[in-house]
Amino acid sequence: QAQLVESGGGLVQPGGSLKLSCAASGSIASIGRMGWYRQAPGKQRELVAISYSGGSTNYADSVKGRFTISRDNAKNWVYLQMNSLKPEDTAVYYCNANIRVGERWNEYWGQGTQVTVSS
């Protein structure tokens, strides 16, 4: 099995920055895509940013130019640098990854970390 654990959420003022981190651990053979999703109250979970194992990335239009996803493949970490935060970025942020354990690929989710943007 594998686990994802997020950290770095909190309360920040509009225009501020936060950096989220997610560590993958367990019996990991390899990791494919890693990404971040978020879910605001009363809304569906949505993709924020994704990083593919080949190096390409993709972002939701709402965060392009403000958020940056990066990963440390040696340490099995993925990060989300969030700048110019807006109140509408308030949500629970979830780490997501496709991980091979043994011969099987499975999708894993972290427990979520709260990000609140408010003055």
C-alpha positions as CSV (number, residue, x, y, z in Angstrom):
1,Q,0.0,0.0,0.0
2,A,0.9,3.7,-0.3
3,Q,-0.1,6.8,1.5
4,L,-0.2,10.5,0.7
5,V,0.1,13.1,3.4
6,E,-0.4,16.8,2.8
7,S,0.9,19.7,4.8
8,G,1.2,23.5,4.5
9,G,-2.4,24.7,4.5
10,G,-3.6,27.6,6.7
11,L,-5.1,31.0,6.8
12,V,-3.7,33.7,4.5
13,Q,-4.7,37.2,3.5
14,P,-5.8,37.9,-0.1
15,G,-2.7,38.5,-2.2
16,G,-0.6,36.3,0.0
17,S,1.2,33.0,-0.7
18,L,1.2,29.5,0.6
19,K,3.1,26.4,-0.4
20,L,1.5,23.0,0.0
21,S,3.5,19.8,0.2
22,C,2.6,16.2,-0.3
23,A,4.7,13.2,0.6
24,A,4.1,9.7,-0.9
25,S,5.2,6.8,1.2
26,G,4.8,3.0,1.5
27,S,5.6,0.2,-0.9
28,I,6.1,2.4,-3.9
29,A,7.4,0.8,-7.1
30,S,6.9,3.9,-9.2
31,I,4.7,7.0,-9.4
32,G,3.0,8.3,-12.5
33,R,1.0,11.5,-12.4
34,M,0.8,13.6,-9.2
35,G,-1.6,16.4,-8.8
36,W,-3.7,18.7,-6.6
37,Y,-7.4,19.0,-6.4
38,R,-9.6,21.2,-4.3
39,Q,-13.1,21.2,-3.0
40,A,-14.9,24.3,-1.7
41,P,-18.0,24.1,0.5
42,G,-21.1,23.1,-1.6
43,K,-19.0,22.5,-4.7
44,Q,-17.6,19.5,-6.5
45,R,-13.9,18.6,-6.3
46,E,-12.0,20.1,-9.1
47,L,-8.5,19.7,-10.6
48,V,-6.1,22.5,-9.7
49,A,-2.8,21.3,-11.2
50,I,-1.2,18.1,-12.4
51,S,2.3,17.0,-13.0
52,Y,3.0,14.0,-15.3
53,S,6.0,11.7,-14.9
54,G,7.3,12.9,-18.2
55,G,7.6,16.4,-16.9
56,S,4.6,18.1,-18.4
57,T,2.1,20.0,-16.3
58,N,-1.5,21.2,-16.6
59,Y,-3.4,23.8,-14.7
60,A,-7.0,24.9,-14.2
61,D,-7.6,28.2,-16.0
62,S,-8.5,29.8,-12.7
63,V,-5.0,29.3,-11.2
64,K,-2.8,29.7,-14.3
65,G,-0.1,32.2,-13.7
66,R,-0.6,32.1,-9.9
67,F,0.0,28.5,-8.9
68,T,3.0,26.3,-9.7
69,I,3.2,22.6,-9.3
70,S,6.5,20.8,-8.9
71,R,7.8,17.5,-7.8
72,D,10.8,15.8,-6.3
73,N,10.9,12.3,-7.9
74,A,13.8,11.2,-5.8
75,K,11.9,11.8,-2.6
76,N,8.3,11.2,-3.9
77,W,7.1,14.7,-3.0
78,V,4.8,17.0,-4.9
79,Y,4.4,20.7,-4.1
80,L,1.9,23.4,-5.0
81,Q,3.2,27.0,-4.7
82,M,0.2,29.3,-4.5
83,N,0.7,33.1,-5.1
84,S,-1.7,36.0,-5.4
85,L,-4.3,34.0,-3.5
86,K,-7.9,35.1,-3.7
87,P,-10.9,34.4,-1.4
88,E,-12.2,32.0,-4.1
89,D,-9.2,29.8,-3.7
90,T,-10.5,28.9,-0.2
91,A,-11.1,25.1,-0.2
92,V,-9.8,21.8,1.1
93,Y,-6.8,20.9,-1.1
94,Y,-6.2,17.2,-1.8
95,C,-3.1,15.5,-3.1
96,N,-3.6,12.8,-5.7
97,A,-1.3,10.3,-7.3
98,N,-1.1,7.3,-9.5
99,I,1.2,4.8,-7.8
100,R,2.4,1.4,-8.7
101,V,2.6,-1.0,-5.7
102,G,4.0,-4.3,-6.8
103,E,2.5,-4.9,-10.3
104,R,-0.7,-2.9,-9.8
105,W,-1.4,0.8,-10.4
106,N,-3.8,2.5,-8.1
107,E,-5.1,6.0,-7.5
108,Y,-4.4,7.4,-4.0
109,W,-5.7,10.5,-2.2
110,G,-4.4,12.4,0.7
111,Q,-6.6,13.4,3.7
112,G,-6.8,17.1,2.6
113,T,-5.5,20.3,4.0
114,Q,-7.6,23.4,4.5
115,V,-6.6,26.7,2.7
116,T,-8.5,29.8,3.8
117,V,-8.0,33.1,2.1
118,S,-9.6,35.9,4.1
119,S,-8.8,39.3,5.5
